[in-house]
Amino acid sequence: MSKRAIHKAFVESAALIGVSILQVYLLQRLFNRKIGMFRV
Protein backbone atom coordinates (compact mmCIF):
# COMPACT_ATOMS: atom_id res chain seq x y z
CA MET A 1 0.00 0.00 0.00
CA SER A 2 1.21 3.49 -0.81
CA LYS A 3 1.33 6.27 1.77
CA ARG A 4 -1.48 8.04 -0.07
CA ALA A 5 -3.73 4.97 0.13
CA ILE A 6 -2.98 4.58 3.85
CA HIS A 7 -3.73 8.27 4.43
CA LYS A 8 -7.01 8.00 2.51
CA ALA A 9 -8.05 4.91 4.49
CA PHE A 10 -7.16 6.68 7.75
CA VAL A 11 -9.21 9.77 6.83
CA GLU A 12 -12.19 7.62 5.81
CA SER A 13 -12.13 5.60 9.04
CA ALA A 14 -11.76 8.81 11.09
CA ALA A 15 -14.78 10.27 9.26
CA LEU A 16 -16.83 7.12 9.96
CA ILE A 17 -15.89 7.25 13.65
CA GLY A 18 -16.81 10.95 13.78
CA VAL A 19 -20.20 10.31 12.16
CA SER A 20 -21.02 7.45 14.53
CA ILE A 21 -20.05 9.56 17.58
CA LEU A 22 -22.25 12.38 16.27
CA GLN A 23 -25.19 10.00 15.78
CA VAL A 24 -24.85 8.64 19.34
CA TYR A 25 -24.68 12.22 20.70
CA LEU A 26 -27.78 13.31 18.78
CA LEU A 27 -29.70 10.16 19.81
CA GLN A 28 -28.82 10.77 23.48
CA ARG A 29 -30.00 14.40 23.26
CA LEU A 30 -33.27 13.31 21.63
CA PHE A 31 -33.73 10.56 24.24
CA ASN A 32 -33.03 12.94 27.15
CA ARG A 33 -35.52 15.46 25.76
CA LYS A 34 -38.23 12.77 25.48
CA ILE A 35 -37.60 11.62 29.08
CA GLY A 36 -37.81 15.26 30.23
CA MET A 37 -41.16 15.66 28.45
CA PHE A 38 -42.56 12.50 30.06
CA ARG A 39 -41.54 13.69 33.54
CA VAL A 40 -43.55 16.91 33.28
C-alpha beads as a LAMMPS data file, in Angstrom:
LAMMPS data file: protein, C-alpha beads

40 atoms
39 bonds

1 atom types
1 bond types

-500.0 500.0 xlo xhi
-500.0 500.0 ylo yhi
-500.0 500.0 zlo zhi

Masses

1 110.0

Atoms # bond

1 1 1 0.000 0.000 0.000
2 1 1 1.209 3.494 -0.805
3 1 1 1.332 6.267 1.766
4 1 1 -1.479 8.043 -0.065
5 1 1 -3.732 4.969 0.134
6 1 1 -2.975 4.576 3.845
7 1 1 -3.728 8.267 4.433
8 1 1 -7.014 7.999 2.510
9 1 1 -8.050 4.910 4.493
10 1 1 -7.164 6.682 7.753
11 1 1 -9.207 9.772 6.830
12 1 1 -12.189 7.621 5.809
13 1 1 -12.125 5.605 9.036
14 1 1 -11.761 8.806 11.087
15 1 1 -14.777 10.270 9.264
16 1 1 -16.826 7.118 9.957
17 1 1 -15.893 7.250 13.654
18 1 1 -16.814 10.948 13.781
19 1 1 -20.199 10.314 12.160
20 1 1 -21.023 7.447 14.534
21 1 1 -20.048 9.556 17.583
22 1 1 -22.246 12.382 16.267
23 1 1 -25.193 10.002 15.783
24 1 1 -24.846 8.643 19.338
25 1 1 -24.675 12.220 20.699
26 1 1 -27.777 13.305 18.782
27 1 1 -29.702 10.163 19.815
28 1 1 -28.818 10.769 23.477
29 1 1 -29.999 14.396 23.258
30 1 1 -33.266 13.306 21.633
31 1 1 -33.728 10.555 24.241
32 1 1 -33.032 12.936 27.150
33 1 1 -35.521 15.457 25.761
34 1 1 -38.235 12.773 25.483
35 1 1 -37.596 11.621 29.076
36 1 1 -37.807 15.258 30.230
37 1 1 -41.159 15.663 28.454
38 1 1 -42.556 12.502 30.061
39 1 1 -41.542 13.692 33.540
40 1 1 -43.550 16.909 33.282

Bonds

1 1 1 2
2 1 2 3
3 1 3 4
4 1 4 5
5 1 5 6
6 1 6 7
7 1 7 8
8 1 8 9
9 1 9 10
10 1 10 11
11 1 11 12
12 1 12 13
13 1 13 14
14 1 14 15
15 1 15 16
16 1 16 17
17 1 17 18
18 1 18 19
19 1 19 20
20 1 20 21
21 1 21 22
22 1 22 23
23 1 23 24
24 1 24 25
25 1 25 26
26 1 26 27
27 1 27 28
28 1 28 29
29 1 29 30
30 1 30 31
31 1 31 32
32 1 32 33
33 1 33 34
34 1 34 35
35 1 35 36
36 1 36 37
37 1 37 38
38 1 38 39
39 1 39 40
